[in-house]
Amino acid sequence: KLYVTGHSIWALSENWPEISLEPLSTPEVFYNDEVTTVARYPNGDEYLRVGAVKNDGYLRDKNNVPPLKDAPTMIFGVNVSQERLENWSRESDGWMFGYWRYDWSDQTTPIKKVNTSDMTVESEYPSGFGCVEGQRFYVYNMMCELDSPGEWFYDKNTGEFYIYPKDNNPESKILLGFSSNNLIRMQNCSNIEIRDLNFAGTRSSGISVLDSENIKLFGNTVKNVSGNGINVYTSKNITIDSSHIYNVGGRGIAAECGNEQTLEPGNVLVTNNWIHNFGRLNKTYYGALTISGCGNTARFNTFYDGPHLAIQFSGLEQTIEYNDISNVLKEAADMGACYTGRSLVKRGTVLRGNIIHDINSNSDHSGQYGIYLDDVQSGVSVVQNLFYNIDGSGVFVNGGRDNTVTDNVFVNNKSSSILVSAIGVGYGIGYLPNLGIPDISNYKPNEAYMKFPHLAELAEDDNPVAPKYNVVKDNVSCKVGKVIDLQPMSTGVTVAMMKNWSEYDDGITVGMNVFEDPDNENYKITADLSKKLPGFETVDYNKAG
């Protein structure tokens, strides 16, 4: 059975109870340890484009309110041959995947109808954000599209399985990842170590740890699973060390531990892991690492090769340091390699000494960032990181306050080193419930939060959604579009107002000659330049990854 998956299913589940917020991923087949794909069109990693839209399938009315179950489905034109469309119309269980409106939100849906007379397809379900002409999609789970080596199809009506092999070797091995179970599940466990094992072949996740403590996972390989590589939920003192996680349909590691109210740390340590080719099936918000809760650490990891973000973090007092992150956001727009958002109150996270580089997207839309603090996210420190070869900006502070961006190095970032907006002012006070503050007039942080600057007096602030108290200084830039790009993005806000609210200093702009070995992407600044920057704290980037 296939399930509706993707980012925008949160908007569907309330009115369509058959849609789960935690669905199983698509079953998969692995040929000689390589990923294959259910029969699809176009083949490989190519996409079709949404044609003329008859119904956009937007799940909300003109007032942006979710309607009842009679929301219109998506109906749009497709640019394929008449013969191909006729073949689709004879399929009994065809599906579609698409970035239907935004390149930061994906969703799958069964195909309800293929209309050969007007060359359109209709979805079974609407989209959380509707669809627009020109966006990318593909169709899959169609026997008629089984036409390329490395594709397969399972006929659930007859129980017959078909595969187009990649070679003629009779000794080739086929692994069916059709199980719906974790390969290992630990719950209410303690003092266990699992090391040097290989895990592969499930449409669920590789290893799951729940309600447990003092667990160490060391030197394991998790590959060829449709779900996440490793899950750790509501546990403490968990170490994931020296793992190799790849070819996963979802996240590499998902960790949600620690108490966000009392700030008791989860003490999850994710260290020295090698995670790549993640988010193959669930393409948005399924990165190498998702970390939430309080008091967890990710350090010395290497993350690369994903369609969307690498690290999604939330909660409080997380430490993300000395990680090497590259070649992500390959299909994304308006997204960061490291991303968080939407909290004025969950603070204290530090991103330090990370190398974020070669962030380039095939999206038609702009907005690729190294670190993205979205939608008024506040209280994050971005210090001593290296950003180079990024399509957009190194750091984007999208409306937040009490954020620190210091002692970073930016090289060859097309848009700017640092982008800052005042978008929260445009959102207005009515947006505060989305930021963890239901009632600003009565807001008082709990005792554990009193240590965070300016939270205690937030209720008395004349503009609590303005980007105040940010500190951006002592950064080094080379070959960037701009150094600090202040963009109000809100009516009534000026750049002068933004400068009055926070501290902004361009730092220093340099040439390539100040770096130790730029030809080999060693962007540690020379000792001579260090002497000219008494406030700049350098870091040994060789520690990263």
N, C-alpha and C positions, 0 to 999 in steps of 0.2 A: 504494500500500500504506500502511496505517495501522500505527503502532507504539504499544506500551504506553509511556506517558510518565508523568512526575510524580515527586514527591519520594520516594515509598516504593518505587520500583522497585529501589533498592539492596537491599532485602530479598528480592526475587524472582529477581534475575539469577543467583544461585549455583545454584539448582535448576531454573531455566527458561532454558537457554542461548539460546533464541530471543529473550529479552528483553535488549536492549543497554542499558548504562549511559549511552550517548550516542546515543539514537535520533534519527532525523529527526523534525522536528515535523510536524504535520498540514499537508498541502498546502492552499493558500488561493487565493481568488479576490478580486480588487480591482476594484471598479466605479467608474469615474471617480475613481480614486485613493482611494476609501473602502474600508474593510475590510468584507467580507461574511462570512457564516458558513455552514459546511456545515449542511444541514437538521437542525434540532434541536427538542427539546421540553423545557421550555417555550421560547418564543421570547425573543429579546433576551438580557438578563442575568438572567432569572428562573431559579429553581431549583425542583425537586421536593424532597420530604423523604422520607428513608428511612422505610418503614413498619415493621411488626412484623418482627423479624429471626428467621429460622429457623436460618440458619447465619451466623455473623459473619465467616467467612473470615479469621480471625486466623492469621497465619503462624507463630505461636509456640505452644509447648505451655504447660502450666501453670507450668513452671519458666522461662518466658521464653526458651526455646531454640528456634531455628528447626528445624522438622521437615523431613522429606523431601518429595518432590514430591506426596505424597498429601494435602497440606493441603486442608482443605475450602474450597470457593469460597463467595462471598457469595450468600445467598438471602434476599430480603426482599420485603415487600409494597410495592405502589405504589398511590397514591391517584389513579387515572385511570379513565376510563370503560371499560366492557367492550369497546366498539367500538374504542377507541384501542389497548387491549392486544392485541386480535385483529389489528389492523393491524401492530403491532410483531412479532407472532409470525410474520408472513409475510416479514419482512425477513431477508435472508441475511447481512448484515454490519453489524448494529447495534452501537453502542458506547455506553459510559457514561463520564462524568467525574464525580468526586465528591471532596468532603472527607469521607472515609468515617468517620473517627473524630475527628480533630482538625482545627481550622481553620488549622493550620500544615503540613498534609501532604495533598497531592493525588495522585490517580492515575487514569489511564484504564484501561479494560479492555474487550475485546469482550464482548458479551452472549452467553452460552452458550445460554440457554433462556428463553423467555417462557411462563409457565404461566398460561393463561387460566382454568383451573378454580379455582385458589386465589389468583389475582391477584398473582403474584410474578414476579420476574425473578431469574435466576441469572447470575453473572459467570463469564467464562472463567478468570480468575485470582483468587486470594485477594488480600487487601490486606495491606500491611505491618503495619498496626495493627488490622485487622478493621474492622467497621462497627457503628454504633450507631443506634438509632432516632432520628429527628429531624434527622440530618445532611443536608447539601445535596448534590444531584446533578442531572445532566440527562442525557438520551440524545441521541445524534446519529448522523449518517451513515445516515439513514433516508429513503427516497424518500417514504414516506407522510407525513412531516412537512415536506415542501417546500410551505409554505403562507403564506409571509410575504415581502414585498419585501426583497431583500438576502440571500436564502438560495439555496444551490445544492446540487446532488448529482451525483456522477459514478458511473455504473454501470460497474464494472470488468469485468462479465461481457459487456456489449455494446459498451463503449467510448463510450457516449452520455453527453453532458454536458448538464445541465439547470440553468437559472438563472431565478429569479423576479426580474426587473429592478426597479430602484428607480424607473424612469421609463419613458416611452414614446419617448424620444429615440433615433432610429436612429443618431445620431452618438456615442452613449455608448461609452466605451472599457472593455474588459474585459481585465485582466491576470491571466494564470494563473501563480501562483507554485508550479509543480510541479517545478522543477528541484531536483536533490539536491546541487548544487554551490555553493560560495561564489562570489560575484560577482567577487571578487579574492582570490587566495591568494598570499602571499609567503612563501617559505621559503629560509633561507640567503641573505638579501638584505641589502644595506647601502646607506646614503646615497641613499635614495629619498624623494621628496616627492610626495604625491598631494593635490591641492587642487581645491576648487570643482567637484566632480563629484557627480552624483546616482546612487544605487544603489537598485534596487527589484526585487522579484519573484523570490524563491527560497524553498524550504522549508528551506534551510540558512541560513547566516549571510551577512551582507553582505561584510565584509572580514575576512580572517584573516592574521595576521602570526605566523610561527613561526621560532624560531632565527635571528633577524635583529637588526640593530643600526642605530642612527642613521636611523630612519624617522620621517617627519613626515606626519601626516594632518591637513590644515587645510581648514576651511570646507566639508567634504563633508556631503551629506545622505544618510542611510541610512533608508529607510522601507519599509514593506510587505514585510517578510521574516518568515518563520515562526520562524527561529532567532534568534541574537544579532545585534545590529547590527555590532559590531566585537569581534574576539578578538585578544588579544596574549598569546602563550605563549612561555616560555623565551627571551625576547629582552631587549635592554637599550637604553637611551637612545631610547625611543619617546615621541613627543609626539602626543597627540590633542587638537586645539585647534579651538574654534569650530565644532564639528559640530552638526548637527540630526539627532537620532535619534528616530524615533517609529513607532508602529504596528508594533512588533516582538513576535513571539510569545514570545521568550525575554528575555535580558538586553540592556540597551542596550550596555554595554561589559563585557567580561570580560578581566581582566589578571592573569596569574600569572607574575611575573618577580622575579628576585633570589634569592640563595642563603640559605636559612634556616639553614644550618649555619655558614657563615663570616660572615654578615651583609653580604656584598657586595650593594650596592643594585642593583635593577633599573633605577632611574631612569626609570620610566614616569611621564609627566606627563599627567594628564587635566585639562584646564583650559578654562573658558569654553564648555562644551558645554550644549546644551539637549536634555534627554532626557525624553520623556513617552510615556504609553500603551504601557508595556512589560509583560511577563509576561502577554500576552493568552491564550496557549495553555498554557504551563507556568506555573502561577499562583503556586507557592510557591518561594521562594529564587531567583527569577529577577527581579532588580531592575534598577534603572537602571545600577548598577555593582557588580561583584564584583571585589574586589582582594585578591590573596594574594601570598605570596612575601616579599620584604623590600625596604624602601627605595623605595617608590613614593608618588606624591603625587596627590591629587585636590583641586582648588581652583577656586573661582569658577564652579561649575556650578549649573544649575537642574534639579532632578529633581522630577517630579510625575506623578500619575495612574497608580497601580499597585495591584493587588489585595493585594500582600504588601509586603515590605521595599523600601526604595530602595537602600541600600548594605549589602552583606555584605562584611565585611573579616576577614582572618585573617593569620597570619604575624607579622612583626616590623617595627617602626620604619616603619610607614606614617604618612603625614601626610594628614589629611582636614580641610580647612579652608575656611571662607568659602563653603560651599555652601548653597543655598536648597532645602529639601526640604519638600514639602507633599502633601496628598491621596494618601497611600499607606496601606497596611494596610486598604484599603477592604473587604476580605473576610476579614481575618485576625484571629486571637486569639493570645495568648501570643507576641508578636513585637514587634520594634522597627523603627522607620523605618531606623535604623542598627543592625546586629546583628553580634555575634561570640560565640564561645563555645568552651568545652572546651579551654583550655590554661592550665596554670600557668606554662609556661616561655616561650611566645612573647609577648614583651613589647615595650614601647617605642612603641606606636602613640599618636598624639596626635590628638584631635578638637577643633578650635579654631575659634571664630568662626562656627560654622554656625547657620543659622536653621532650626528644625524646627517646623512649625506645621500646624494644621488636620488632625490625625490622628484620623479618626473612622471607625468600622467598622460594617458591617451584620451582623457576626457576632453570634450569640446569646451568645457567650462573652466574658469580659473579658480584659484583658491587652494593652493597646495602649500602647507606650512610645516615647519619642523615641529614646533610645540604650539598648540592651539588651546588657549584658555577662553572658552566660548561662553556666550550668553551670561555675562556679568560674573563669571567665576572669579573668586577672590581669595587672597591669602596664600598664593603659591610663590615659591622662590625658584627662579631659573638662573642658575649660577654656574659659571666655568664650563659651559658646554661649547662644543664646536659644531657649527652648521656650515655645510658647503654643498654646492651644486643642487640648489633647490629651486623649483619652478617659481615659487611665490616668495613668501617672507620666512625668515628664520623663526621668529616668534610673533604670534598674534594674540594680543590682549584685547579681547572683544568686549570691552565695557566694564571689566572688573575693577576692583579697588584693593589696596594693600598688597599688590603684587610686586615682586622684586625681580628685575632683570639686569644682572650685573656680571662683569668679568667673563663675558662670552666672546667667542670669536666667530665672525661671519665672513664667509668667502664665497663669492660668485653666486649670490642669491639674487634672482632676476628682479624681484619687486623691491624688497627692502630688507634691511637687517631686522627691524622691529616695526610692526604695525600695531597701532593702538586706536580703538574707537570709543565713542561715548554712546553706544547703541542702547544701553540701559535707560538713558534719559528718554529716548523715543518709545521704548516699551512702556515706561511709566510705572507709577506705584502699583497699579493693578497687576503688574507682572510678578510682584514679590512672592505670592504663594508658590510660583514655579521655582523660586530660589530658596525655598526652605523657610520662609517667613510668612505664615498665614495672615498675621495682623500686625502691621508695623507699629501701630499706636500703642500696643501692649507688649511689644517685643522686649524680652530680657533674656540674654543668653544664660544657659545653665552654668553652674559654678565651674565645671570643667572647661568651658569655653571662654571664661573671663580673661584668660591670658592672651587671647588673640587681640591685636590692636584694633581699637575703634569699634569693636562690636558692642561694648556696653552702652555707648552713646548713640548707637545707630537709630534708635527711635526718635531721638531729638534732632537728627540730621535733617537739614532743610531739603536735601536732595539725596536720599539714600541709594539711589541707583546711578549716581554720577561716578565717573572713574576717578576717585580721589585717593590720595596717599600712595600712589604707585611710585616706585623708584626705579628709574631706567638710567644707568650711568656706567662709566668705566668699561665700555665694550669696545672691541676692536673690529673694524670693518674693512673689507678689501673687495673691490669689484662688485659692488652691490648697486641696485637701482637707486635706492635712497637709504639713509641710515635709519632715522626715526621718521615714520610716516604717521602723522596724527590726522585721523579722519573722523570728524564728528559723527556722521551717520545718523544724526538726530536733528530735527528742526529746532532752531533757537540756540544751538550750541556752536561755539566758535573754537578755533584752534587756540586763541588766546585764553579762553575759559579753561580749556583742557590743560594748558601749561600752568595756569594758576592753581588747579586742583592737585597736581602731582609734580614730581621732580623729574625732568628730562634733560639729559646731557648726551650729546652725540658721541662722546668718547673720542676715539681717534680713528682716522681713516689712513690706511697704509697701502704700500705696494707689496707685491709678492716677495720682494727681496728681504723682508723682515722675518720671513718664516724659515725654519731650519732646512727644509727640503721639500718645497712646494711641488716639484716635479713628481715626487712620489707621495703626494698628498699628506705630507707631514707639516701640519700648520701650527706647530708649537712655535711661539714667537722667540726670537733670539734674545740673548742676555742683554744686548745693547738696548733693544727696545724696552725690555722690562725695566731698565733703570729710568727710562723717560716716563714710565707710567707707575708712579709710586702707589696709586690706589688699585692697580690691577693685580689680581691674584691669579697666577698661571697654574696650570695643572698638567700632569703627565698623561697625555691622551693614550699612551701605550698601555695604560691600565685598562682601557675600555674593551669590552667584548670578552 
